[in-house]
Amino acid sequence: MLKNSDLIKHLNSVYYRGLGSGHSTRTALLNYLSAHIDADADFHEDIFQDFIRHCMDFPHWSQKAQHLSDELRTIMHGFATETGRTLELTNFKWADDFQVIEVQSLQDWSDIVHQQVQQSLNPGENFRLCYDDFSKRLLALVVKPSGELKVFQFDRKFCILNGHLAPLKPELHLTYGPHLELMEMAVQSLEISPFVRATFRMIEGTCWGQVTRGYLFQRFDEIRGNVVEHNPKLFLTLKRIEQFFVSRESDPYYQSLVRGLERSIGLLRVKDTTAASLAVESLARAQTGLESVFQGDKLLPLLIRELQYSMNEVASPSSRKSTALQKEAAETWPKETLYDLTN
């Protein structure tokens, strides 16, 4: 039985290395497999179809669909010849045959996703759809009888496969256990910025995986044994999603923001010597949480304003000192960065 690792070995062969960077499809496919596919899993032709679906999300490849198809044909023919396997391509759709449809109506988009999730449910599973205004995606929250929760993310782009509408990209997904913790060893996949994708596993509470970006799926970052909080962009993206099924009263991150603000306010009032530095940190974290995750929350803005007022009181009569404190707060905590990586 062929494994995905056999395809990776084929792409790393002397022949392909000799082509250098000119064979861009080979480079993109190798990066894609190395970062997002289980090398030990059994090989199936669907891996090529999924690769094309991901590629067609990028303007670079949608404008060079014929080039992508031609190079991929060469790769697939070489792999079949080397391994002696006849590839099953009866319903295979090449890149230059893809029709990408971007659904404009929110109602139509919701109806399409609702129908597709409904048809994929197993007995005893239930789901609901949520719209994430920040990422402009629909989330499907699927609850299994065991209490396990799977979160699927859908954008507005669809394609036609076998006469039916299908998400252009295979669904990004997260898996949580009954206690709403990321499930150990499950493959997790999500976009943390436009055209920047993280694929990872949780192993004994630490995160292991890779982040890729751009049309060549280049390795952008490697996550090796860190807690999720040590990767701010990944952490904040997860927290934005989790707010749809984790109450703020039980969310450790939200509660830590509230406690930090309240503690800083209290210390400033009693003129504690550590109050100023703690206030700067608490204010920065809370502002990031409010802007990136808990938009529309009512408690955090109240506490932020109260802390800013207390900081101004301490800094009086010099308004310049207050301004410096707030500027330091704004620069202390990492801010989100948007990437333009379509090319």
WOGI-V764703 format. One record per pair of residues at least 4 apart in sequence whose C-alpha atoms are under 7 Angstrom apart, sorted by the first residue. I is the first residue (numbers start at 1). GAP is how many residues later the second one is. D is the distance in Angstrom with one decimal. If there is no record, write none. Layout:
# WOGI-V764703
i & gap & d
I & GAP & D
I & GAP & D
This chain:
# WOGI-V764703
i & gap & d
1 & 41 & 6.9
2 & 4 & 6.4
2 & 40 & 6.0
2 & 41 & 5.5
3 & 36 & 6.8
3 & 37 & 5.9
3 & 38 & 5.7
3 & 39 & 4.4
3 & 40 & 4.6
4 & 4 & 6.5
4 & 35 & 4.8
4 & 36 & 6.2
4 & 37 & 6.0
4 & 38 & 6.1
4 & 39 & 4.8
5 & 4 & 6.1
5 & 34 & 4.6
5 & 35 & 6.2
6 & 4 & 6.2
7 & 4 & 6.3
8 & 4 & 6.3
8 & 22 & 6.4
9 & 4 & 6.3
10 & 69 & 6.6
11 & 5 & 6.1
11 & 15 & 6.8
11 & 19 & 6.5
12 & 4 & 6.3
12 & 5 & 6.4
13 & 4 & 6.3
14 & 4 & 6.1
15 & 4 & 6.9
19 & 4 & 6.2
23 & 4 & 6.6
24 & 4 & 6.1
25 & 4 & 6.0
25 & 43 & 6.2
25 & 46 & 6.2
25 & 47 & 6.7
26 & 4 & 6.0
27 & 4 & 6.2
27 & 189 & 6.6
28 & 4 & 6.0
28 & 188 & 4.2
28 & 189 & 5.8
29 & 4 & 6.1
30 & 4 & 6.0
31 & 4 & 6.1
31 & 185 & 7.0
31 & 186 & 5.6
31 & 187 & 6.2
32 & 4 & 5.8
32 & 185 & 5.7
33 & 4 & 4.9
35 & 175 & 6.0
36 & 163 & 6.0
45 & 42 & 6.7
45 & 43 & 6.8
46 & 4 & 6.1
47 & 4 & 6.2
48 & 4 & 6.3
49 & 4 & 6.3
49 & 43 & 6.9
50 & 4 & 6.3
50 & 120 & 6.6
51 & 4 & 6.2
52 & 4 & 6.1
52 & 43 & 6.2
53 & 115 & 5.5
53 & 116 & 5.2
54 & 115 & 5.1
55 & 6 & 5.9
55 & 160 & 6.7
56 & 5 & 5.7
56 & 6 & 5.2
58 & 4 & 6.2
58 & 157 & 6.1
58 & 284 & 5.7
59 & 4 & 6.0
59 & 283 & 6.2
60 & 4 & 6.4
60 & 155 & 6.8
60 & 282 & 6.6
60 & 283 & 5.7
61 & 4 & 5.6
61 & 7 & 6.9
64 & 4 & 6.3
65 & 4 & 6.2
65 & 30 & 5.1
65 & 31 & 4.7
66 & 4 & 6.1
66 & 29 & 6.8
66 & 30 & 5.2
67 & 4 & 6.2
68 & 4 & 6.0
68 & 27 & 6.6
69 & 4 & 6.1
69 & 25 & 5.8
69 & 26 & 5.5
69 & 27 & 6.5
70 & 4 & 6.5
71 & 4 & 6.4
72 & 4 & 6.1
73 & 4 & 6.0
74 & 4 & 6.1
75 & 4 & 6.2
76 & 4 & 6.1
77 & 4 & 6.1
78 & 4 & 6.1
79 & 4 & 6.1
80 & 4 & 5.5
80 & 5 & 5.0
80 & 6 & 6.0
80 & 7 & 6.6
91 & 71 & 6.9
93 & 4 & 6.2
93 & 5 & 6.8
94 & 4 & 6.7
98 & 61 & 6.9
99 & 60 & 5.7
99 & 61 & 6.5
100 & 57 & 6.7
100 & 58 & 5.8
100 & 59 & 4.8
101 & 56 & 5.7
101 & 57 & 5.1
101 & 58 & 5.9
102 & 54 & 5.3
102 & 55 & 4.4
102 & 56 & 6.2
103 & 6 & 5.9
103 & 53 & 5.3
103 & 54 & 6.5
105 & 4 & 6.1
106 & 4 & 6.0
107 & 4 & 6.1
108 & 4 & 6.1
109 & 4 & 6.3
109 & 47 & 6.7
110 & 4 & 5.9
111 & 4 & 6.1
112 & 4 & 6.3
113 & 4 & 6.1
114 & 4 & 6.0
115 & 4 & 6.2
116 & 4 & 6.4
117 & 4 & 6.4
121 & 4 & 6.0
124 & 20 & 6.7
124 & 21 & 5.8
125 & 17 & 6.7
125 & 18 & 5.6
125 & 19 & 4.7
125 & 20 & 6.1
126 & 16 & 5.7
126 & 17 & 5.4
126 & 18 & 6.8
127 & 13 & 6.6
127 & 14 & 5.3
127 & 15 & 4.3
127 & 16 & 6.0
128 & 12 & 5.8
128 & 13 & 5.5
128 & 14 & 6.9
129 & 9 & 6.7
129 & 10 & 5.6
129 & 11 & 4.6
129 & 12 & 6.3
130 & 8 & 5.7
130 & 9 & 5.1
130 & 10 & 6.5
131 & 6 & 6.1
131 & 7 & 4.6
131 & 8 & 6.2
132 & 4 & 5.5
132 & 5 & 5.4
132 & 6 & 6.1
137 & 16 & 6.4
137 & 17 & 5.5
137 & 18 & 5.0
138 & 15 & 5.8
138 & 16 & 5.1
138 & 17 & 6.5
139 & 12 & 6.5
139 & 13 & 5.6
139 & 14 & 4.7
139 & 15 & 6.4
140 & 11 & 5.7
140 & 12 & 5.1
140 & 13 & 6.5
141 & 8 & 6.8
141 & 9 & 6.0
141 & 10 & 4.8
141 & 11 & 6.7
142 & 7 & 5.7
142 & 8 & 5.1
142 & 9 & 6.3
143 & 4 & 6.2
143 & 5 & 5.9
143 & 6 & 4.7
143 & 7 & 6.6
144 & 4 & 5.3
144 & 5 & 6.3
147 & 30 & 6.8
147 & 31 & 4.5
148 & 28 & 5.8
148 & 29 & 4.7
148 & 30 & 4.9
149 & 26 & 5.8
149 & 27 & 5.0
149 & 28 & 6.3
150 & 23 & 6.9
150 & 24 & 5.7
150 & 25 & 4.5
150 & 26 & 6.2
151 & 22 & 5.4
151 & 23 & 5.0
151 & 24 & 6.4
152 & 19 & 6.0
152 & 20 & 5.7
152 & 21 & 4.5
152 & 22 & 6.7
153 & 18 & 6.1
153 & 19 & 5.3
153 & 20 & 6.3
154 & 17 & 6.5
157 & 10 & 6.3
157 & 11 & 5.5
158 & 7 & 6.2
158 & 8 & 5.4
158 & 9 & 4.4
158 & 10 & 4.4
159 & 6 & 5.6
159 & 7 & 5.4
159 & 8 & 6.2
159 & 9 & 5.1
160 & 4 & 5.4
160 & 5 & 4.7
160 & 6 & 6.1
161 & 4 & 6.3
161 & 5 & 6.4
172 & 17 & 5.3
172 & 18 & 5.2
173 & 15 & 6.1
173 & 16 & 5.3
173 & 17 & 6.4
174 & 14 & 4.9
174 & 15 & 6.2
175 & 7 & 6.0
175 & 8 & 5.8
175 & 11 & 6.7
175 & 13 & 6.7
176 & 4 & 5.2
176 & 5 & 5.3
176 & 6 & 4.4
176 & 7 & 4.8
177 & 4 & 5.5
177 & 5 & 6.3
177 & 6 & 5.1
182 & 20 & 7.0
183 & 19 & 6.8
184 & 17 & 6.8
184 & 18 & 4.9
184 & 19 & 5.6
185 & 16 & 5.2
185 & 17 & 5.5
185 & 18 & 5.9
186 & 15 & 5.8
187 & 12 & 6.9
187 & 13 & 5.9
187 & 14 & 5.2
188 & 11 & 5.6
188 & 12 & 5.3
188 & 13 & 6.0
189 & 9 & 5.7
189 & 10 & 4.5
189 & 11 & 6.7
190 & 7 & 5.8
190 & 8 & 5.6
190 & 9 & 6.8
191 & 5 & 5.6
191 & 6 & 4.3
191 & 7 & 6.1
192 & 4 & 5.9
192 & 5 & 6.0
192 & 6 & 6.8
192 & 41 & 6.4
192 & 42 & 6.0
192 & 45 & 5.9
193 & 145 & 6.2
193 & 146 & 6.8
194 & 145 & 6.4
195 & 18 & 5.7
195 & 19 & 5.7
195 & 146 & 6.1
195 & 147 & 6.8
196 & 15 & 6.9
196 & 16 & 5.7
196 & 17 & 4.3
196 & 18 & 6.8
197 & 14 & 5.5
197 & 15 & 5.4
197 & 16 & 6.4
198 & 12 & 5.8
198 & 13 & 4.3
198 & 14 & 6.5
199 & 10 & 5.6
199 & 11 & 5.7
199 & 12 & 6.5
200 & 7 & 6.6
200 & 8 & 5.3
200 & 9 & 3.9
200 & 10 & 6.4
201 & 6 & 5.9
201 & 7 & 5.4
201 & 8 & 6.3
202 & 4 & 5.4
202 & 5 & 4.7
202 & 6 & 6.3
203 & 4 & 6.3
205 & 22 & 6.8
206 & 19 & 5.0
206 & 20 & 5.2
206 & 21 & 4.7
206 & 22 & 7.0
207 & 16 & 6.4
207 & 17 & 6.4
207 & 18 & 5.2
207 & 19 & 5.4
207 & 20 & 5.8
207 & 21 & 6.1
208 & 15 & 5.1
208 & 16 & 4.8
208 & 17 & 5.5
209 & 13 & 6.1
209 & 14 & 5.0
209 & 15 & 6.6
210 & 9 & 6.9
210 & 11 & 5.9
210 & 12 & 4.5
210 & 13 & 5.7
211 & 8 & 6.0
211 & 9 & 5.4
211 & 10 & 5.0
211 & 11 & 6.2
212 & 5 & 5.1
212 & 6 & 5.1
212 & 7 & 4.5
212 & 8 & 5.0
212 & 9 & 6.9
213 & 4 & 5.1
213 & 5 & 5.4
213 & 6 & 6.7
213 & 7 & 6.1
213 & 128 & 6.8
214 & 4 & 6.5
214 & 127 & 4.8
214 & 128 & 5.7
214 & 129 & 6.5
215 & 127 & 6.3
215 & 128 & 6.3
226 & 4 & 6.4
228 & 7 & 5.7
229 & 6 & 5.4
231 & 4 & 6.0
232 & 4 & 5.9
233 & 4 & 6.2
233 & 103 & 6.5
234 & 4 & 6.2
235 & 4 & 6.2
236 & 4 & 6.2
236 & 56 & 6.8
236 & 57 & 6.7
237 & 4 & 6.6
238 & 4 & 6.1
239 & 4 & 6.2
239 & 54 & 6.3
240 & 53 & 4.7
242 & 4 & 5.6
243 & 4 & 6.7
246 & 5 & 6.4
247 & 4 & 6.2
248 & 6 & 6.0
249 & 6 & 6.9
251 & 4 & 6.2
252 & 4 & 6.0
253 & 4 & 6.4
254 & 4 & 6.4
255 & 4 & 6.1
256 & 4 & 5.9
257 & 4 & 6.3
257 & 28 & 6.9
257 & 29 & 5.6
258 & 4 & 6.2
258 & 42 & 6.9
259 & 4 & 5.9
260 & 4 & 6.1
260 & 22 & 5.4
261 & 4 & 6.2
261 & 21 & 5.7
261 & 22 & 6.9
261 & 42 & 6.3
261 & 43 & 7.0
261 & 46 & 6.8
262 & 4 & 6.2
263 & 4 & 6.2
264 & 4 & 6.1
264 & 11 & 6.1
264 & 14 & 6.2
264 & 15 & 5.1
265 & 4 & 6.3
265 & 42 & 5.4
265 & 45 & 6.6
266 & 4 & 6.6
267 & 4 & 6.0
267 & 5 & 5.2
267 & 8 & 5.2
268 & 4 & 6.2
268 & 7 & 5.3
268 & 42 & 6.6
271 & 4 & 6.9
274 & 4 & 6.3
275 & 4 & 5.9
276 & 4 & 6.4
277 & 4 & 6.5
278 & 4 & 6.1
279 & 4 & 5.9
280 & 4 & 6.2
280 & 45 & 6.6
280 & 48 & 6.9
280 & 49 & 4.7
281 & 4 & 6.2
281 & 48 & 6.2
281 & 51 & 6.9
282 & 4 & 6.1
283 & 4 & 6.1
283 & 21 & 6.6
283 & 46 & 6.2
284 & 4 & 6.2
284 & 45 & 4.7
284 & 46 & 5.5
284 & 48 & 6.5
284 & 49 & 5.6
285 & 4 & 6.1
285 & 48 & 6.1
286 & 4 & 6.1
287 & 4 & 6.1
288 & 4 & 5.8
289 & 4 & 5.3
289 & 5 & 6.1
290 & 4 & 4.7
290 & 5 & 5.4
290 & 10 & 7.0
291 & 4 & 5.8
298 & 4 & 6.8
299 & 4 & 6.4
300 & 4 & 6.0
301 & 4 & 6.1
302 & 4 & 6.2
303 & 4 & 6.1
304 & 4 & 6.1
305 & 4 & 6.1
306 & 4 & 6.2
307 & 4 & 6.1
308 & 4 & 6.2
309 & 4 & 6.2
310 & 4 & 6.3
311 & 4 & 6.1
311 & 11 & 6.7
312 & 4 & 6.1
312 & 10 & 5.4
315 & 4 & 6.8
315 & 6 & 5.8
315 & 7 & 5.3
319 & 4 & 6.2
320 & 4 & 6.2
321 & 4 & 6.3
322 & 4 & 6.3
323 & 4 & 6.1
324 & 4 & 6.1
325 & 4 & 6.2
326 & 4 & 6.2
327 & 4 & 6.4
328 & 4 & 6.0
